[in-house]
Amino acid sequence: MIGKASGMLALLLVPAAALYATGNSAAAHWFVLGAVLAMQMSLLARPVAGFALLLPVIYAAAAITAQSTGGVVALILAAAGLVGAASSQGVQRGVLAVLAATLIGSAEPASPSAVLEPMLVMLAGSAYGLLLALTLLRNVDMDTRAVRAQTALSFAALLAVLVTIAWLAAKAFGVEHGWWIPLAVAAVGQPAIEKSVLRSILYLAGALCTTLAMVAGFEFATGLAAQVTLLVIVALLMLVVGQGRRWVRALLLTPFLMLVVGHQLDHAAPLDYLRSAFMACSVVFAFALLGQWMLWTIRPDPGCIPARAEARRR
């Protein structure tokens, strides 16, 4: 299992490594980002895998409108609502790629002319990631769990509110490139309960705090070798341990994307950055726990395996 996962990870990263070796570090960043997001969508939301080619366009749209708070909020609301609605089919984890592209783009403002090159390179990466998912990984089956339509609708509304609050809080507390805060809320949030509301709340609190702890650790991992090592470790955990465990994939998605994007950008010293991040997360996580508690109390939906996924397993 580890050997197969290592081979897949190598296939995913080799093109980006080649670009980096030739001095095209920015292109390597955009290519691997497109490939990772496309694979996320293709493996966990196979019915809509083809739409992974639109992820670079979504990223570009968010980057162009990044200077307009109203424009970005509208995009985030739409993307978060789409993720929540996808839970009716159990594919919300894959559709998270749409929200991730939106949030990352909103943290990298650019003019229409300047964003053209990143978008085209991301498109090449997305096509590559989609190709891997549809060929070499066509037999990989990730477990999913769908909820009733009413629960999905409620989850979509909740997620839209929580993600928007998280994005605004990150901006208000001065967390530069704080796209990971709203993404963490969406990634570990879930419409279905785990046996009981208390257990689900404890899981959610633990997952959010673990994400913050991992981000804190990443801040002090300097140098290319350290970052690549962390990237490989987190990716292997997602591929090996996370294949049959939804909570592992949800927990590691945000830290993994932080390593892909590059967490150490032009922000303040690590301690100052973490202080701002901690204050923002304190507010955001409190709202997230309250909102999820309300959802699970009003709609205690345990979820079920989608019929098509169950048929494939048989």
Secondary structure as GFF3:
##gff-version 3
##sequence-region A 1 314
A	DSSP	alpha_helix	2	21	.	.	.	ID=ss1
A	DSSP	alpha_helix	25	44	.	.	.	ID=ss2
A	DSSP	three_ten_helix	46	54	.	.	.	ID=ss3
A	DSSP	alpha_helix	55	64	.	.	.	ID=ss4
A	DSSP	alpha_helix	69	85	.	.	.	ID=ss5
A	DSSP	three_ten_helix	86	88	.	.	.	ID=ss6
A	DSSP	alpha_helix	92	106	.	.	.	ID=ss7
A	DSSP	alpha_helix	116	134	.	.	.	ID=ss8
A	DSSP	alpha_helix	149	172	.	.	.	ID=ss9
A	DSSP	alpha_helix	180	188	.	.	.	ID=ss10
A	DSSP	alpha_helix	197	219	.	.	.	ID=ss11
A	DSSP	alpha_helix	224	240	.	.	.	ID=ss12
A	DSSP	alpha_helix	246	261	.	.	.	ID=ss13
A	DSSP	alpha_helix	270	298	.	.	.	ID=ss14
A	DSSP	alpha_helix	307	313	.	.	.	ID=ss15
###
